Amino acid sequence: MAAVKKWSKSVTQNSHAMDLEAGVFTWKDPARIAKSLAKSANESHNLKGTPFQSAMSMLNFYINRAGKKLPTERKNTLNSAKNYLRKIYHK
């Protein structure tokens, strides 16, 4: 039963959709996080949507996976990264 509960960890570690930089979601600079996600999405050849959709989806996936355990400061940083992603992709 434990394997079922850890599906999100497997997705994050084994996803072939995007190759993320190590520790990208732990960085304190939201602009750096957004630039890294955008770079990963732009370089990927296995996307199901646009690079913007994939980068935003990966960011939302991480935020949602952490749930209530995500400290407010961390959540604010990651939400700020969403705004930078929108700027990068002119959305």
Secondary structure, 3 states (H helix, E strand, C coil): CHHHHCHHHHHHHHCCCCCCCCCHHHCCCHHHHHHHHHHHHHHCCCCCCCHHHHHHHHHHHHHHHHHHHCCHHHHHHHHHHHHHHHHHCCC
